Amino acid sequence: MTKAHNKVIVQQLVTEVWNKADAGRVTEFYADDFVFHTEGGDVQRGPDSIKQWLEVTHGAFPDISYQIGAIYAEADRVAFRYTVAGSNTGDFRGIPATGKTVHLTGHMILHLNADGKIVEGHGYWDTLGLMQQIGLVPEFGPPRG
């Protein structure tokens, strides 16, 4: 696979799977041995972990939308920065719905195999910003000084 082709695969993934919550297409993009390293240090394994993530995020934010802001490819890896917006109308990991709309940023690095499937990922998103926007953590004030 070329770098350009790998970027197209990732763009299709975001559009067709992440934004549409199309769990039926997950195995088109993720390899059976897929491993994801979360910002908290946890590891998720296999395409079913992506299906669960889709269920959780789209259950809490049914109108969630991801937009790629920048995308880079090197060899068999694709890195991208994204923005996400959605209205919190469902429970999110045990947190009741707030009705608030959130706007976040995140970064993802994906490793694709020779078949163009994702075998590994590292993701980082603005968890603190999410907690502040839904009202679980107060906004920080200006610096004292």
C-alpha positions as CSV (number, residue, x, y, z in Angstrom):
1,M,0.0,0.0,0.0
2,T,1.2,3.5,-0.7
3,K,1.1,6.4,1.7
4,A,-1.6,8.1,-0.3
5,H,-3.7,4.9,-0.3
6,N,-3.3,4.5,3.4
7,K,-4.5,8.1,3.9
8,V,-7.6,7.3,1.8
9,I,-8.4,4.2,3.9
10,V,-8.2,6.3,7.1
11,Q,-10.4,9.0,5.6
12,Q,-13.0,6.4,4.6
13,L,-12.8,4.8,8.1
14,V,-13.7,8.1,9.7
15,T,-16.5,8.9,7.2
16,E,-18.0,5.5,6.9
17,V,-17.5,3.9,10.3
18,W,-16.9,6.5,13.0
19,N,-19.4,9.1,11.7
20,K,-22.1,6.6,10.7
21,A,-21.5,4.1,13.6
22,D,-21.6,1.4,10.9
23,A,-20.5,-1.6,13.0
24,G,-21.1,-3.9,10.1
25,R,-18.1,-2.3,8.3
26,V,-15.6,-2.5,11.1
27,T,-14.0,-5.7,9.9
28,E,-13.4,-4.0,6.5
29,F,-11.0,-1.6,8.2
30,Y,-9.7,-3.4,11.3
31,A,-7.6,-6.6,11.4
32,D,-8.6,-9.5,13.6
33,D,-5.4,-8.9,15.7
34,F,-6.0,-5.2,16.1
35,V,-4.6,-3.6,19.3
36,F,-5.5,-0.1,20.5
37,H,-3.5,1.8,23.1
38,T,-5.7,4.4,24.9
39,E,-4.7,7.7,26.4
40,G,-5.2,6.1,29.9
41,G,-2.7,3.3,29.2
42,D,-5.4,0.6,28.6
43,V,-5.2,-1.8,25.7
44,Q,-8.3,-2.8,23.7
45,R,-8.1,-5.7,21.3
46,G,-9.9,-6.8,18.2
47,P,-12.6,-5.3,16.0
48,D,-15.2,-6.0,18.6
49,S,-13.6,-3.4,20.8
50,I,-14.3,-0.8,18.1
51,K,-17.9,-2.0,17.8
52,Q,-18.3,-1.5,21.6
53,W,-16.7,2.0,21.3
54,L,-19.1,2.9,18.5
55,E,-22.0,1.8,20.6
56,V,-20.8,3.8,23.7
57,T,-20.0,7.0,21.8
58,H,-23.0,7.1,19.5
59,G,-25.3,6.1,22.4
60,A,-24.1,9.1,24.4
61,F,-23.7,11.4,21.4
62,P,-26.0,10.3,18.6
63,D,-25.1,13.2,16.3
64,I,-21.4,12.9,16.9
65,S,-19.3,14.0,13.9
66,Y,-15.5,13.6,13.4
67,Q,-13.6,15.8,11.0
68,I,-10.0,15.3,10.0
69,G,-8.1,18.5,10.3
70,A,-4.7,17.3,9.2
71,I,-3.5,13.9,8.0
72,Y,0.1,12.6,7.5
73,A,1.4,9.3,6.3
74,E,4.8,7.7,6.5
75,A,5.4,4.1,5.3
76,D,2.6,2.0,6.9
77,R,1.5,4.5,9.5
78,V,-1.1,7.3,9.3
79,A,-1.3,10.1,11.9
80,F,-4.1,12.6,12.0
81,R,-5.6,15.4,14.1
82,Y,-9.4,15.5,14.3
83,T,-12.1,17.6,15.8
84,V,-15.3,16.1,17.1
85,A,-18.7,17.6,18.0
86,G,-21.8,16.0,19.4
87,S,-24.8,16.5,21.7
88,N,-24.7,14.5,25.0
89,T,-28.3,13.1,24.9
90,G,-27.5,9.6,26.3
91,D,-25.5,8.1,29.2
92,F,-21.7,8.1,28.7
93,R,-19.8,5.5,30.7
94,G,-22.2,5.8,33.6
95,I,-22.5,9.5,33.4
96,P,-26.1,10.7,32.8
97,A,-26.9,12.8,29.7
98,T,-26.5,16.5,30.1
99,G,-28.0,17.8,26.8
100,K,-24.8,19.8,26.3
101,T,-22.9,20.0,23.0
102,V,-19.2,19.2,23.1
103,H,-16.4,20.2,20.8
104,L,-13.1,18.4,21.3
105,T,-9.8,17.7,19.5
106,G,-7.8,14.5,19.3
107,H,-4.9,12.8,17.7
108,M,-4.6,9.3,16.3
109,I,-1.7,7.2,15.0
110,L,-2.7,4.1,13.0
111,H,-0.5,1.2,11.7
112,L,-1.8,-0.5,8.6
113,N,-0.8,-4.0,7.4
114,A,0.0,-4.9,3.8
115,D,-3.7,-5.6,3.2
116,G,-4.7,-2.1,4.2
117,K,-6.2,-3.1,7.5
118,I,-5.5,-1.4,10.8
119,V,-3.5,-3.5,13.1
120,E,-2.5,-1.0,15.8
121,G,-3.6,2.4,17.0
122,H,-2.7,5.0,19.6
123,G,-5.3,7.6,20.4
124,Y,-5.3,10.8,22.5
125,W,-8.3,13.1,22.9
126,D,-9.2,16.0,25.1
127,T,-10.7,14.1,28.1
128,L,-10.5,17.1,30.4
129,G,-12.3,19.3,27.9
130,L,-15.1,16.7,27.6
131,M,-15.5,16.6,31.4
132,Q,-15.5,20.4,31.6
133,Q,-18.0,20.8,28.7
134,I,-20.5,18.4,30.2
135,G,-20.1,20.0,33.6
136,L,-18.3,17.3,35.6
137,V,-15.2,19.3,36.1
138,P,-15.2,23.1,36.6
139,E,-13.5,25.3,34.0
140,F,-10.2,26.7,35.1
141,G,-10.1,30.4,35.7
142,P,-7.3,32.8,34.7
143,P,-3.9,32.3,36.2
144,R,-3.3,33.9,39.5
145,G,-0.4,36.2,39.8
